[in-house]
Amino acid sequence: MAVLYCRLCRRSAFTGRRHRYSVGHRRRLREALAQLQEATAAARAAAAAADAASAVRRYDPTEHDGRVWCPCCGRGVRRDGRRGGLALLQAELMRHLAGPEHRRETARFWRENRAEAAVRERCLVPAEEYERFAQALERALAEHQRREEERILQMAADIREAERRQRETVQAALQLQPEPELCAGPSVCRLPAGPERDSPCAAEKPGPSGMQTGPDLAWMESGRALTFIGHQETEGKGNVHTGAKPPWLTEEEDGSKQIGPSYEEFLKHKEKQKLKKLPVERVGANFDHTCQTSDSWLPSFGRVWNHGRRWQSRHQFRTESGEKKKKV
């Protein structure tokens, strides 16, 4: 018996075509057709009551990206359509149910699965009904666009009105503000009231008669120095941010200051460190490097002199080393 693959049950049946009459297959067939009938009824109901408020909405991916499984075609179909930033409710599902491909696949599905013929028309949408739905959807789109344009124009008018009121308020405030009084001279100046108190004349001290007799110099008697804000030339003082020379350039110029040991001192220190690692009783360890020397001076290399043999110094060294060991 031939092996049959059932797309509805999604498994291979070794009983051939008899699988389509089994209890499990008939149960899955009823459940799939019930879901398709429910989706078709909801789409046709929305198409019958299509208007600008219900058929056209602002696109939301979480709400308008849903799909409906079509068992006849064996694939998922989007429920809502999309045009720009607007979502057309039930538009894609209605177009699929009214298309010739779905009608052809539905006939094949009914023929293969021996489904009830009365249920077939409930899973299809007539072409005339879809044409009416498409025309109603176009009218709803036009109405929605018209309302959006009116809303944008109203917002623009509100903005222009708000700007006009703001300009009128500013002009009225400028007209009500009095002009500041000018000083007749350095000896006569009235104190203005209000915002004009910060003028140069307001800083002068009034006399007994209410008139200013001269400039107020009390701030100079307090002894406080004014703060200078700007670039100040500091002759060699400060840091590189204030214009002073860095220390490495200053050392090269005068040469009087020295930071750290010189190179010769460093070499001497390095030589002393090397000598500390050598044996203390080595030949030439007690050589005096600070003594005065001349051409006739006979240098001393410890126990070794220019006369005698070197093995004598070695023999004497071994003898003294043996005595030291005995003492210990």
ChimeraX attribute file (.defattr): number of C-alpha atoms within 10 A of each C-alpha:
attribute: neighborCount
match mode: 1-to-1
recipient: residues
	/A:1	7
	/A:2	9
	/A:3	11
	/A:4	16
	/A:5	15
	/A:6	16
	/A:7	11
	/A:8	17
	/A:9	15
	/A:10	8
	/A:11	10
	/A:12	13
	/A:13	16
	/A:14	13
	/A:15	13
	/A:16	14
	/A:17	17
	/A:18	10
	/A:19	19
	/A:20	20
	/A:21	11
	/A:22	11
	/A:23	10
	/A:24	11
	/A:25	15
	/A:26	18
	/A:27	10
	/A:28	13
	/A:29	18
	/A:30	13
	/A:31	11
	/A:32	16
	/A:33	19
	/A:34	15
	/A:35	15
	/A:36	19
	/A:37	18
	/A:38	12
	/A:39	20
	/A:40	21
	/A:41	15
	/A:42	12
	/A:43	21
	/A:44	19
	/A:45	12
	/A:46	18
	/A:47	23
	/A:48	14
	/A:49	12
	/A:50	22
	/A:51	19
	/A:52	19
	/A:53	11
	/A:54	13
	/A:55	22
	/A:56	22
	/A:57	17
	/A:58	13
	/A:59	19
	/A:60	11
	/A:61	9
	/A:62	7
	/A:63	9
	/A:64	20
	/A:65	14
	/A:66	12
	/A:67	14
	/A:68	15
	/A:69	16
	/A:70	21
	/A:71	18
	/A:72	21
	/A:73	16
	/A:74	12
	/A:75	10
	/A:76	12
	/A:77	16
	/A:78	17
	/A:79	22
	/A:80	21
	/A:81	19
	/A:82	17
	/A:83	11
	/A:84	7
	/A:85	9
	/A:86	17
	/A:87	21
	/A:88	21
	/A:89	23
	/A:90	23
	/A:91	22
	/A:92	17
	/A:93	23
	/A:94	28
	/A:95	19
	/A:96	18
	/A:97	22
	/A:98	19
	/A:99	16
	/A:100	12
	/A:101	11
	/A:102	19
	/A:103	21
	/A:104	12
	/A:105	15
	/A:106	21
	/A:107	13
	/A:108	14
	/A:109	18
	/A:110	15
	/A:111	12
	/A:112	11
	/A:113	17
	/A:114	13
	/A:115	15
	/A:116	10
	/A:117	11
	/A:118	7
	/A:119	13
	/A:120	16
	/A:121	12
	/A:122	15
	/A:123	22
	/A:124	21
	/A:125	22
	/A:126	13
	/A:127	15
	/A:128	10
	/A:129	14
	/A:130	20
	/A:131	13
	/A:132	14
	/A:133	22
	/A:134	17
	/A:135	12
	/A:136	19
	/A:137	21
	/A:138	15
	/A:139	15
	/A:140	20
	/A:141	21
	/A:142	13
	/A:143	16
	/A:144	19
	/A:145	13
	/A:146	12
	/A:147	13
	/A:148	12
	/A:149	12
	/A:150	12
	/A:151	12
	/A:152	12
	/A:153	12
	/A:154	12
	/A:155	12
	/A:156	12
	/A:157	12
	/A:158	12
	/A:159	12
	/A:160	12
	/A:161	12
	/A:162	12
	/A:163	12
	/A:164	11
	/A:165	12
	/A:166	12
	/A:167	12
	/A:168	12
	/A:169	11
	/A:170	10
	/A:171	11
	/A:172	11
	/A:173	10
	/A:174	11
	/A:175	9
	/A:176	8
	/A:177	8
	/A:178	8
	/A:179	9
	/A:180	12
	/A:181	12
	/A:182	10
	/A:183	13
	/A:184	9
	/A:185	7
	/A:186	12
	/A:187	11
	/A:188	14
	/A:189	22
	/A:190	16
	/A:191	20
	/A:192	15
	/A:193	10
	/A:194	7
	/A:195	8
	/A:196	15
	/A:197	13
	/A:198	12
	/A:199	12
	/A:200	11
	/A:201	20
	/A:202	16
	/A:203	12
	/A:204	19
	/A:205	18
	/A:206	18
	/A:207	10
	/A:208	8
	/A:209	7
	/A:210	12
	/A:211	15
	/A:212	20
	/A:213	16
	/A:214	14
	/A:215	14
	/A:216	12
	/A:217	10
	/A:218	9
	/A:219	9
	/A:220	10
	/A:221	7
	/A:222	8
	/A:223	8
	/A:224	8
	/A:225	8
	/A:226	7
	/A:227	6
	/A:228	7
	/A:229	6
	/A:230	6
	/A:231	8
	/A:232	9
	/A:233	11
	/A:234	11
	/A:235	9
	/A:236	13
	/A:237	12
	/A:238	13
	/A:239	12
	/A:240	11
	/A:241	8
	/A:242	13
	/A:243	15
	/A:244	15
	/A:245	15
	/A:246	14
	/A:247	11
	/A:248	9
	/A:249	10
	/A:250	14
	/A:251	13
	/A:252	11
	/A:253	8
	/A:254	8
	/A:255	9
	/A:256	8
	/A:257	10
	/A:258	9
	/A:259	7
	/A:260	8
	/A:261	9
	/A:262	9
	/A:263	9
	/A:264	9
	/A:265	11
	/A:266	12
	/A:267	11
	/A:268	11
	/A:269	13
	/A:270	11
	/A:271	11
	/A:272	11
	/A:273	11
	/A:274	10
	/A:275	12
	/A:276	9
	/A:277	8
	/A:278	10
	/A:279	9
	/A:280	11
	/A:281	10
	/A:282	10
	/A:283	14
	/A:284	13
	/A:285	14
	/A:286	13
	/A:287	12
	/A:288	12
	/A:289	7
	/A:290	6
	/A:291	6
	/A:292	7
	/A:293	10
	/A:294	7
	/A:295	6
	/A:296	6
	/A:297	8
	/A:298	10
	/A:299	14
	/A:300	13
	/A:301	14
	/A:302	15
	/A:303	16
	/A:304	17
	/A:305	13
	/A:306	10
	/A:307	6
	/A:308	9
	/A:309	10
	/A:310	12
	/A:311	10
	/A:312	12
	/A:313	16
	/A:314	13
	/A:315	11
	/A:316	12
	/A:317	13
	/A:318	12
	/A:319	11
	/A:320	11
	/A:321	11
	/A:322	11
	/A:323	10
	/A:324	10
	/A:325	8
	/A:326	8
	/A:327	6
	/A:328	5
